[in-house]
Amino acid sequence: MKTPAYLNALKAFEASARHQGFSAAAEELSVTPAAVGQLVRSLEAWLGVPLFVRASSGSARLVPTEAARRALPDIREGFDRLSLGVARLKEATPNPALTVTLSPAFAAKWLLPRIERFQARHPGTDLLLDTNTRPVDFLAEHIDVGVRYGGGQWPGLVAVKLMDEQVFPVCAPALKGLRRPSDLALCTLIHDLSLPARSGFPSWRSWFDGMSLGALPTTRGLRINNSAAVLQAAIDGLGVALGRSVMVRDDLAAGRLVRPFGDKGSVPALAYYVVHRPEAEAMPQVAAFRDWLREEAARPE
């Protein structure tokens, strides 16, 4: 098997094992499922050993054999090293590029208002912002660095804390009649559906519980699946949103939003982290972007 075909077959095998099927691997590699299957079969023929077994009769799910499971960590590490080598070659280009993954709301409400300062400091680095709310595969999607919101643990990634966060109600200055948290029972609550509905992520239910107001209902109101749009709805006076301190910092400073209960309505939440693959630690652009993010996060409000 020639070297290019050998590498393509290994890529097809690794992706098929990770996705447990040819179809999802084909979508990632931008080829057909039949092409992925052919590459895997050619690798099996070259090695003389099977790489997958069917999970059960009639199932499309692929399960790696014991030999394949033992080999996969080394193969993945090899692809990681190849990616790092390519990144080092890119560093020698006149305008090295840095691909950053982050949520659309974090990009709109926090990063973009500050990004000119990074560009002024590093004019030779081109940024590609990949804004989405779905989990991304840093290796398969060629992501250099990202910002994630959560508890700080993501398999295969180094996580460096960027900012802690508090959550509290926010509304337009013109919204009247809010003197104490229990007054929210008479208001339209704006719910952020972009955050996963699991423990630890802020929600109106968790905020009411944290304020010892568990008896108050939280199911009604306006539901929006974009965090930036949630805040815009509050700015427009459509109701009260649960503000996350990092996301609402600029809107509070500009007077577009207010905290009707002041510091009394604040409860702790999760945090933001800069994340990247371990081997990206040595990339100068990643280190420069990470250090700049932490510097910006430490700026006084």
C-alpha positions in Angstrom: 0.0 0.0 0.0 1.5 3.4 -1.0 2.0 6.0 1.6 -0.9 8.4 0.7 -3.4 5.5 0.5 -2.0 4.1 3.7 -2.6 7.4 5.5 -6.1 7.7 4.0 -7.0 4.2 5.1 -5.7 4.9 8.7 -7.8 8.1 8.8 -10.9 6.2 7.6 -10.3 3.5 10.2 -9.8 6.0 13.1 -12.9 8.0 12.1 -15.0 4.9 11.7 -13.9 3.7 15.2 -14.6 7.0 16.8 -18.1 7.3 15.2 -18.8 3.6 15.3 -19.9 3.6 11.7 -19.0 4.4 8.2 -21.7 7.0 7.5 -20.7 9.5 10.2 -17.0 8.9 9.3 -17.8 9.6 5.7 -19.5 12.9 6.6 -16.4 14.0 8.6 -14.0 13.0 5.8 -16.2 14.4 3.0 -16.4 11.1 1.1 -19.1 8.5 0.6 -19.7 5.7 3.2 -18.8 3.2 0.4 -15.4 4.9 0.0 -14.7 4.7 3.8 -15.7 1.0 3.8 -13.4 0.3 0.9 -10.5 2.1 2.7 -11.0 0.1 5.9 -11.3 -3.2 4.0 -8.0 -2.4 2.1 -6.3 -1.7 5.4 -7.6 -5.0 6.8 -6.4 -6.8 3.7 -2.9 -5.2 3.9 -2.6 -6.0 7.7 -4.2 -9.4 7.4 -6.4 -8.9 10.5 -10.0 -7.7 11.0 -10.5 -4.3 12.5 -14.2 -4.3 13.3 -17.0 -6.7 14.3 -20.7 -6.0 14.1 -22.2 -5.0 17.5 -25.2 -7.4 17.0 -27.2 -9.0 14.2 -28.5 -6.4 11.8 -26.8 -3.5 13.6 -25.0 -0.9 11.6 -22.8 0.0 14.6 -19.1 -1.0 14.3 -17.1 -2.2 17.3 -13.3 -2.3 17.0 -11.6 -5.7 17.6 -9.3 -6.1 20.6 -6.2 -5.5 18.3 -7.8 -2.4 16.9 -8.6 -1.0 20.4 -5.0 -1.5 21.4 -3.7 0.3 18.3 -6.1 3.3 18.3 -4.4 5.4 21.0 -1.1 5.3 19.1 -2.8 6.1 15.8 -4.6 9.0 17.3 -1.4 10.3 18.9 0.3 10.0 15.5 -2.4 12.1 13.8 -2.0 14.6 16.6 1.7 14.9 16.0 1.1 15.2 12.2 -1.4 18.0 12.9 1.2 19.8 15.1 3.8 19.4 12.3 1.5 20.9 9.8 0.7 23.8 12.3 4.5 24.4 12.6 4.8 24.7 8.8 1.9 27.1 8.8 3.7 29.2 11.4 6.3 30.0 8.7 3.7 31.5 6.4 3.5 35.3 6.2 0.0 35.3 7.8 -0.4 32.3 10.2 -4.1 31.4 10.9 -5.7 30.5 14.2 -9.0 28.7 14.3 -11.0 29.4 17.4 -14.2 27.7 18.5 -16.7 29.5 20.8 -20.4 30.0 21.2 -22.1 32.6 19.0 -23.2 34.5 22.1 -19.8 34.6 23.7 -18.4 35.8 20.4 -21.0 38.6 20.0 -21.2 39.7 23.7 -17.6 39.4 24.9 -15.0 38.6 22.3 -15.8 40.8 19.3 -16.0 44.0 21.3 -12.4 43.4 22.4 -10.9 41.6 19.4 -9.3 44.8 17.9 -6.8 44.8 20.8 -5.6 41.3 19.9 -5.3 42.3 16.2 -3.4 45.4 17.1 -0.9 43.3 19.1 -0.6 40.4 16.6 -1.3 42.0 13.2 0.3 39.0 11.4 -2.2 36.4 12.8 -5.4 35.8 10.9 -8.3 34.6 13.0 -11.1 32.2 12.0 -13.9 32.2 14.5 -16.0 29.0 14.4 -19.1 30.0 16.3 -21.5 27.1 17.1 -23.2 25.6 20.2 -22.5 21.9 19.3 -19.5 20.0 20.6 -16.6 20.0 18.2 -13.8 17.5 17.6 -10.6 19.6 17.8 -8.5 17.1 15.8 -11.0 16.2 13.1 -12.2 19.8 12.6 -8.7 21.4 12.8 -9.5 23.6 15.8 -6.5 25.3 17.4 -8.0 26.8 20.6 -11.5 27.4 22.0 -13.5 29.0 24.9 -15.9 26.6 26.7 -18.4 27.2 29.5 -18.7 24.5 32.1 -16.9 22.7 35.0 -13.4 22.6 33.5 -13.2 18.9 32.5 -13.2 18.0 28.8 -11.6 14.7 27.7 -8.5 15.1 25.6 -8.2 18.9 26.2 -6.2 21.1 28.4 -8.5 23.6 30.2 -7.2 26.9 31.7 -9.7 28.9 33.7 -10.5 32.3 32.1 -13.4 33.7 34.2 -15.7 32.8 37.0 -19.3 33.8 36.6 -22.3 34.8 38.6 -26.0 34.8 37.5 -28.6 37.3 38.3 -31.8 38.8 36.9 -31.5 41.6 34.4 -34.0 43.8 32.6 -34.5 47.0 30.7 -34.2 50.2 32.8 -37.8 51.1 31.9 -39.2 47.9 33.5 -40.9 48.9 36.7 -42.3 47.2 39.8 -39.4 44.9 40.7 -38.5 45.5 44.3 -37.8 41.9 45.6 -37.1 38.6 43.9 -40.6 37.3 44.7 -42.0 40.0 42.4 -40.7 38.0 39.4 -43.8 35.8 39.8 -45.7 38.5 38.1 -43.2 39.1 35.2 -42.5 37.4 31.9 -39.4 35.3 32.4 -37.1 34.9 29.3 -35.6 31.4 29.2 -32.3 30.6 27.5 -32.7 27.2 25.7 -29.2 27.2 24.3 -27.8 25.9 27.5 -28.0 22.1 28.1 -30.8 21.2 30.6 -28.5 19.5 33.1 -27.2 20.1 36.6 -24.8 23.0 36.9 -25.9 25.1 34.0 -27.9 28.2 35.1 -31.6 28.2 34.7 -34.5 30.1 36.2 -35.3 27.0 38.3 -31.8 26.8 39.7 -31.8 30.6 40.4 -35.1 30.5 42.3 -33.9 27.5 44.3 -30.7 29.3 45.1 -32.7 32.3 46.4 -34.9 29.9 48.5 -37.9 30.7 46.3 -38.5 27.1 45.2 -42.3 27.4 45.5 -42.5 30.1 42.7 -43.3 28.8 39.2 -40.7 29.1 36.4 -42.2 27.2 33.5 -44.0 30.0 31.8 -42.5 32.9 29.7 -40.6 33.5 26.5 -38.2 30.8 25.3 -35.2 31.6 23.0 -32.4 29.2 21.9 -29.7 31.9 21.5 -28.1 33.6 24.5 -27.4 36.8 22.7 -31.0 37.0 21.6 -32.2 36.4 25.2 -30.3 39.5 26.3 -31.6 41.5 23.4 -35.2 40.6 24.3 -34.5 41.8 27.8 -33.0 45.1 26.4 -36.2 45.5 24.3 -38.3 45.3 27.5 -39.9 41.9 26.7 -39.3 40.5 30.1 -36.6 39.6 32.7 -33.6 37.5 31.7 -31.3 35.5 33.8 -28.0 37.3 33.1 -24.6 35.7 33.2 -22.1 38.2 34.5 -19.6 37.7 31.7 -22.2 38.0 29.0 -24.0 41.1 30.4 -20.9 43.0 31.5 -20.9 45.5 28.6 -24.7 45.9 28.5 -24.8 46.8 32.2 -21.9 49.3 31.8 -23.7 51.0 28.9 -27.0 51.1 30.8 -28.9 48.9 28.3 -29.6 46.5 31.2 -30.0 46.9 34.9 -29.9 44.5 37.9 -33.2 45.2 39.7 -32.2 43.5 42.9 -28.5 44.5 42.9 -26.0 42.2 44.5 -28.7 40.5 46.5 -29.9 38.6 43.4 -26.5 37.1 42.5 -25.7 33.3 42.8 -22.6 31.5 41.6 -22.5 29.6 38.3 -20.0 27.8 36.2 -16.9 29.3 34.6 -15.3 30.0 31.2 -12.1 28.1 30.2 -9.6 28.4 27.4 -9.2 24.9 25.9 -6.8 23.3 23.4 -5.2 19.9 22.7 -2.1 19.2 24.8 0.2 19.2 21.7 -1.0 22.7 20.8 0.7 24.1 23.9 3.9 24.7 21.9 2.2 26.7 19.2 3.1 30.4 19.6 -0.3 31.6 18.2 -2.2 29.5 20.7 -0.1 30.7 23.6 -0.4 34.3 22.5 -4.2 34.1 22.1 -4.7 32.3 25.4 -2.5 34.9 27.3 -4.4 37.7 25.6 -7.8 36.3 26.6 -6.7 36.0 30.3 -5.4 39.5 30.2 -8.7 40.8 28.9 -10.6 38.8 31.4 -8.6 40.4 34.2 -9.3 44.0 33.0 -11.5 45.9 35.5 -15.1 46.3 34.4 
